[in-house]
């Protein structure tokens, strides 16, 4: 009491001190009262053990300590749900570090807020994207702005337009194969994330701009700069910027100084061309997404009597909105698909039986000859929808490694009912649509850590609401059909000829978590790293090898991939290169000679390539039990049959 009286007396003698003391006291009381209200709100709501002082921060810290650093939050949330037996919905009190959250992981509850009564994106989504891409990104926008952007871009992601892009995807995959050939020859360890990012970026860049950016061949500064922006926003990948906002600001300024001018030039050049030629881009058959986004502006300026016809320049606000969403498409369009193909190759590296089933399906639907298969794909892209097992492989990999979750916000007074209990979802809560938890819940997916594509082909169809990777409802991922087609084309063009192996895997002797035991096989790489999405940890380091060409079973031997042949005048042999040449005119088949019989070269007009291997040149006798290559146009008879 004496101490308090001394403080009061001292304060009265010095008014400035009294004012400061009062302000500090008021601030402390305000913080304590706010903290009390926050903690009280969560006390009786479903969630992990709650602490009056720390809320759920202690639990989050304990979960984060179980797994490698910088995991995507979906990993933490799923582990909390399994560890504390929290089904459907639970709450996390993260004040004052972050906003409070309601983690929703029941398919029906998720459909309530995304399909039946779609809620708006939480402001934190737009804030996060704006720090990297600029304000007004379609991923964080709401209301009229979101509808305008969605309607403008939507035609580019229709099935009709996506099928028309098959030839473009095939062409880019051919360059991807050439890059894989070089890596297979050297045997070097490489980052699949970086290699695949260049492939996917070249595809999405052509879709956005209708012009190549050559990331796979000469490299793309645009791709490098966009990936640098992501690193700067993450802030944890580089210790020179993690605790240095000045350095982060300076590096971001330099990146944007390189990135923005050429993109702005592309926007204005295309806009001026469309205006001068009075071309209003078609929604049915757009040349590019940029054309679709410019369509409204062009239509206004080419309409007779329009006030805007007098001003052919884009406003600064329109320019900024276009620039933001072009970056959004380039970043989102290449990042998530890149992550997915990395995880697919990871899973296939330990599942040879799955690879063989896919190869069988590709042979049955597209033929065993590589060039024929590619021709069929380009001429009849609807064939991609006739590959149920390949589709199941893609879906199963995306189930096991979803790219992330959305965050919604409910209006004041909103509630949700689960197991007969009405629960609040307002109060500024970040509503996390946790598909990862659904995918690892045995109630929805028995044996969830088993890579089992067959689960999607079983007699009992899995409800559509169980698969949450792309979201559902009007705000589902616009590019999901494009992404799945890309992934299937990549698989068709690679798994027949290449096998992939992860480098430096260190399986854990015991699982680190209760929701998955995949780390006993793959190590820490299964715990997705936090980026713009749940990305591969450490870049997905791999090696690639050439696969031996398969041979068919039955009465005939189906032709394998086409190769070039080189005739040697001074030797009775044909040179066959050790790598595929998709444009060669002669097909090859494996022949296993179980008896002595005669083989013939039926086609001599072939390409000359190096390096040669040995094969039959002239009609000759083949030793019994020998493996040989024979160039033919027709299937070979079964070994032992008359020839």
N, C-alpha and C positions, 0 to 999 in steps of 0.2 A: 504493500500500500504506500509506504514511504517513497518507493521508487517511482510509482505512478504520480504522486504529488510533486516530486521533483521535476518530472518530465513536463507536467502541466505548468508549473511555475516558470520553468526554463522557456517554454513555448510562448507564454504570455509576454515575456520580456523581449522576445524576438518574433514579430509577426510573420516574417517570411518563413521561418522554421515551422511555425504553427500551420501555415497554409500547406507547406510541403508534407508535414506529418499527416494532416487531414486527408490530403490527396492520396498518399500512399496507403493510409488505413482504408479509405474508401475503395481503392483499387483491389487491395487484398481481400476485403470483404466481398466485393463483387465477384472476384475469381472463385473464392470459396463457395459463394452461393451458387454460382453457375456450375461449379464442379459437383456440388451437392445435388442439384437438380438433374445433372447428367447421370450421375451414379444412381440416383433414385429411379430414374426412368427405366433403367436396365435390370433392376434388382429381381423383378418377378417375371422377366421374359426368358424364353428358352435360350440357352447359351452355355458356354463352358464356365467353370468356376469364376465367380466375380469377386473383385476386391474393392472395398470402399475407397482405398487410396489410389490404386493403379488401374481400376477397371479391369479390362481384359488385356492390358499391355503386357502383364507378366506372362499370361498364357501364350500370347503371340511371340514373345521372346523365347519361351521354352520350345515352341514348335519350330521357330526359325533356327534354333541351335541344333536341331536334329538333322537338318539337310544342308547342302552346300549353300554358300552365300548368294544373295541376289536372286532367289527363286521367284518365279511368278506367284502372285498371291493366291491363285487358284490351288496351288500345291498346299499352301498353309490351310486354306479353308477346308479342303477335302480331308486333310489329316485331322483337323479339329473335329469335323463331323464324325469320322470313324472312331476317333480316340474317345470321344465323349458321348457317343451314341446319339447324335443329334440328326434326326431325319427331318426333311421337309423344309424347315426354316429355323434359323437361329440368329442371334444378335451379337454384335461385337461393339463394346464400348471402348473406343480408342482415343477419347479425349484426354489430353489436349494435342496429341500428336497428329491425329487425323479425324475425319468425319466419322460419326457413328454409322454402322452398317447393319443391314438386314441381309443375310446370305440366304438366298432362296434356291433350293435344290430339289424340288419336286416337280415333275413334268406338268401336272395339272396347275399348280400354283404359278409356274413359269408361263404357261399359256394364258392364265388370267391377266397377267400384266404386260404380255407381249403380243397376244393374238386377239383375245376377246375384248379387252379394254386396254389398248396399248398406252403405256405411260411414256412421258417425255424423257429424253436423256437428262441425266443429272448434270448440273452446271460444271462439276469437276471434270467431266469428259471433254467439254468444249475448252475449258481452261488448259487441260493437258495438251490437247491437239493444237491449240492456238500457240502455245509456247514453241512448237516445232514447225507447224505448217502455216500459221497465220489464222486470223479470225474468220469464222463462217464456213468451216469445213463441214461437209455433209455428214461426217461421222459424229459431230457434236451438235449440229444445228437442230432446231425444233420449229414447229409451227409452219408458217407460210414459206419461210426460207427453205426449210427442209423439203417441203412439197415441190417447190420450184426446182431445186437442184435434182431431186429424185426423178421428176418428170422429164427433165432435160436429158439425164444420163440413161434412163431406163431402156430406151430402144437399143443401145449398144450391147445390152446384156440379154437380149431376147434369144431364144433358141435358134431362130432363123439366122440371125447375124453371127452367133457363135459358131454355127456349123460352117458358115462362109469363111471363117478364120482358120479352118483346119489346115489349109495349104500353107499359110503363114507359120503356124506352129510347127508343122513338119519341117519346113525350111530351116527354122531356128534350131530344131532338134538335130538336124544333120550337122550343123556346126558344133553342137554340144557333143555329138558322137566323135567328131574329129578331135575335139579337145580331150575327150576320154581316151582316144587312141594314143595320143602323145603321153598321157599319164600312165597308161597301161605299159607302154614301152619302157618308160624309165622306172616304173614301180615306186615312184615317190609318194610320200604322204601329202595330201592336199586337203583343203577345206571344202567340203561339199557345199556348205552354206554359201561360200563366196562364188564357187563355180556355178551352182544352180541359180544364184541371184542374177548373174549376168544373163543366163538363158531367159529367165522369166522376165527380167527387165527389158530385154530386147523385144519380147512379145508384147508386153503392156505398153511400151513406148510407141510401137507401131500402131497399136489400137488407139492410143491417145492422140498421136500427132500425124499418123499415116506417113511416117518417115522413119528409117532405121537410125539407131544411135550407136550400133556396133560395139556394145559392151563386151561381147564374146570374142571379138577379134582385136580391135585396137584399144579397147577399154573406153569407158564413158566417165567423163568428169562429173556429169550430172548424177550418175549412180553413186559415185564416191561421195559427192557433196550431200546427197540425200541421206546416205548411211551415216555420214558424220553428224548431221543434224539429230538423228536418232540417238547417237552416242552422247551428244551434248545434253540432250533432254534427260537421258537416263542418269547421267551425272556420276554414276558409281564405277563405270568401266575404266576411268582414267583418273589416277590420284591427283594429277596436275589440275584437274578442274572440279573434282568432287567437293572440295572445300574452298574453292576459289571462284566466286561469282564473277570477278572482273575478268579472269582468264576465260571463263565460259562465254561471257558477253563478247569478248574480243574475237574469239574463234568463230562464234556464230555470225558475227558481223562480216568476217572475211568469207565465210562459206556462202552467205546470202549474196555478197557482192559478186561472187563468181556465178552463182546459180540463177539469180533472178534476171539479169539482162538478156541472156539468150532465150529464156522462156518467154519473157515479155515480147521480145522481137518476133518469136514464132506466133504469138497470139495476134499481134498487130498485122503482121504480114498476111496471115490467113484471113483476118477480118477485112483488110483492105481489098484483097483479091475477091472475096465473096461480094463485097459491096460494088466494086468496079464492074464485075461481071454480072451483077444482079442475080446471083445464085443463092436461093434459100435452101440450105441443106435439107435433104430428105430424112424423115424420121424412120422410114421403112428400110432404107439402105444407106446408112450414113457412111461417109468416107472415114470419119474419125470421131472420137468423143469430143474433141475440140470443136468440130463443126456443129455437133449437137448443142454444145454449150453456147456457141455463138449464134445459133439459129434465131432465137428470139430477138437479138440485137439487129441481125441482118434484116429480118422480116419487118421490123419497125422502120428501118431506114430505107427500105426499098418500096414501101407501100405508098401508093399515090396519095398526095395530099397530107402525108404524115408530117407532124411538126419536127420529129427527130430526123427526117430526111435531110434537113438543112445542116445537121451536125453529124458528120460521119465518124467522129472520134469517140472512142470509148471513154467513159468517165473514169476517174481514178478509183472510185468505189467498185465499179464493174471490173476494172482491170485487177484489183486486189482480190476480188471474189473468184475470178477465173484462175488467177495464179495460185491461190490457196487450194482450190479443188483439183487443179492439175497435179500439184504436189501430193495431194491426198490420194489420187488415183495411182500415181507412180509408186508411192511408198506402200500403200495398202495392197495394190495390185501385184507387187512383186514379193513383198515380205512374207505374207501368210502362205502363199503357194510354195515359196522357197523352203520355208520351215517344214511344210507337209511332205515334200519329196525327200527331204533329209530324213525324217522319221520313218517314212516308208522304206527307204533303203536300209536304215538301221534294223528294222524288224525283219526284212527279207534276208538280211545277212545271216540270220539264225533260223531261217525257215525255208530250207530248200524245197520241201514238199509243196509249199505255197507257190514258189516260183514255177515248179513243174506243172502245177495245175493251171496257172496262168498261161504258160507256154502252150499247153494243150488247147486251151480255149482260143488263143490267138491263131493257132494253126487251123482249128476247125472253122473259125469264122472268117479269117483273113487269108488263109493259106500259109504254107511253110516257107514260101519264097519271100524274102524281105521286100524286094521292089514291088512285087505283086501286092503285098499287104499294104504298102504305102500308097500305091495307085488306088487301091480299093478305098482306103481312108479318105483320100482327097476327092475321089469321084463320088463316094457315097458316105459322107461323114456321119449319117445316121447309124452306121454300123457301130459307132462308139457306144450307142445305147443298147447294143445287142451283145454286150460282154458282161454278163451278170457277175461272174466270179471276179473279174478285174475291178468292177465297181464295188464289190464287197470288200476287196482288199483295201481299196482307197478309203472306204467308209470305216472299216475297222481300225485303220491307222489313225484316222481323224478322231475316232472315238477315244483312242488311247492317248492321243496327244492333241487335244483341242487347242486352238491358238489363243484362247482367252475368254473373257466374258464382258458383257455390257453392264453399264451402271445406269439405273433408272431413278426417277424421282417422282413421288406421289404427291398429289395436292393435299392441302390441310384437311384433316379429319378422315383421311383414307385408312381403311383397314382391310385385312385379308383373313379369311377363316381357314384354319387347318385343324383337323381332328376335333371339330366342334368348338374350337376356341377362336374368338375374334382377337386378332393381333394388330397393333398399330404399325403402319408403314409410312407415316408422315414424319413430321418433326425434322425435316431436312435429311432424313436417312438416305444413304447411298444404297440402293437396292441392287445387290450383285446377283446377276443371273448366272448361277454357278453350274454350267453344264458339266464341268470336270467332275464334280461330285456325283451327278446323275450317272455319268459314264463309269464310275468306279463303285457304284452301289450295287451289291449282289442282288438286291430286290428287283432291279431293272435289267442287269446284265450278269447272269450267273458266271462265276469264275472270271471276274472282270479283268484280271491281269493276264489272261491267256489271249494270245494273238490268234484269233479264230475267225477268219472271214466267213466260214460256213454258218456262223450264227445268223447272218443276214439272209441266208438262203434256206433256212429251215422251214418246216411245215407251218410253224406258228410265226406269222409275220410280226416283226418288232414294231410297235406303234411309232408313228412318225414323231410324236412328241418326245420320245426318249432320246432322239439324236439331236444334240443341241449345238454342235460345232459352229454352224452358220447362223444360229439364232432362228427365230420363227416370227411370223407376222409381217406387217408392212415394213418393219425396219430390219428384216433379215438381210444378210449380206447380199448386196447387189451382184457381186461377181462369183457367186457359188457355182453356177453352171459353167462359167468360163474356167474356174479353177479345177473342177473335177474333170473337164475335158482335157485341159492341159496335162494333168497328172496321168490320165489314162494314155494319152499320146506318148508322153515321156516313157512310161512303162513299156508300151508296145515297141518303142524304138530302142530300148536299152537292155531289158532283162534277157532277151534272146542271146545277146552277144557279150554282155559284161556281167561280172559278179563283183560285189562290193563288200568290203570288210572294214569295220571300224578300227582305227589305229589307237593303240594305247588304252584299250578298255581295262578297267580295274574293278572287276566284280567285287561287291561287298560280301564278306563272309556271312553276315546276317542282315536282314532288311533294316533300313534306318527308320522306316515308318510302318504304320499298321495298315495303311490303305493300299500299299503296293509292295510286291517283292521283286519287281523287275530289276532292281539294282543288284540283285544276286546274280543276274546274267550280264547286265550291261554296265553296272557301276553307276556313278553319280550322273552320268549323261542323261538318265531318264527324268531327272528333276529339271524341268524346263526353266530356262533363265528369263528374267524379266527384261523385255525390250519394249518395242511398241506392242508386241504380242508375246506369247510364250515361245521363245525361240530355242534352237539347239544350243546346248551348253558347249562353249569352247569352239564353236564353228563347225562341229561335226567333222572331225578329222578322219579321213578314210584313205584306203588304197583301192585301186581297181585292177582287175585282171580280165583278159579275154576268156570267154567261155568257149569250151569245145562245142562245135556245131552238133545239134541233136540229130539222131536218125530215127526214122519212123518205124513202127512195128506193123506187121501185117503182110499183105501180098505185094505191096509196092513200097519203095523207098521214096518219100517225098523230097523234093528239092529243098536244100537249105539256102542260106543267104547267098546272093549273087556275088561272084568274085570276078576279077579280071584275070585273064590268062595270057601268058607270053610264050610263043613257040620259039624253040631253040633249034637252029639249023644244024648245029654240030652235035646234037645229042637227041636220043629218042625219048624225050621227056617234055612235059609242059610245066612251066613255072606257075605256081599258084601263090599269090601273096598271102601274108599272114594277117591281113586286115581286110574288112569288107569294103567293096566298091559298089555303092548302090546303083551306079549307072552302067555297070558291066552288062554285056549282052549274053553271057553264058551263065547258066545256073550250075551249081554243084550239088552232088548228092553223095552221102556216105555209102560205100558198098563194102559189106563184109563177105569175103569170098570163103565159103565153107567147102567149096570144091573148085576145081580148075574150070574156068569159063572165060569167054572172050568179052572184052569191053571195047567200045568204039567211041571216038569223038564225032559227034553228029553236027557240031557247029564250030566253025573255025574263025568267024569274023568276031574277034574279041579285042578288048583293050589290052595294051601292054603296060604292066606295072611292075614295081619292085617291092619287096625282095621275093624271089621265086622259091617255091618249095617243089618237091618232086611229085609227078603224077604221070599217068599214061598219056603218050602222045599218039602213037599209031596203034591200029588194031593189034593186040598182042595177047600173050598168055599171062594171066595173073596167078602168082603162087597161092596155094591154099592157105586159109586162115590169115590172109593179109588185109590190113586196112588201107584203102586207097581212096583217092578222090577221082571221080569221073565226071567230066562235063557232058551234060545231056540236056535235051529239051523235054524229054518224056521221062516219067517215072521208071525206075529200074525194076526188073522182075525180082521176086524173092530169091535170095541165095539158094542155090541148088536146083533151081528151075532151069529148064532148057533155055538157051540163049541164041 
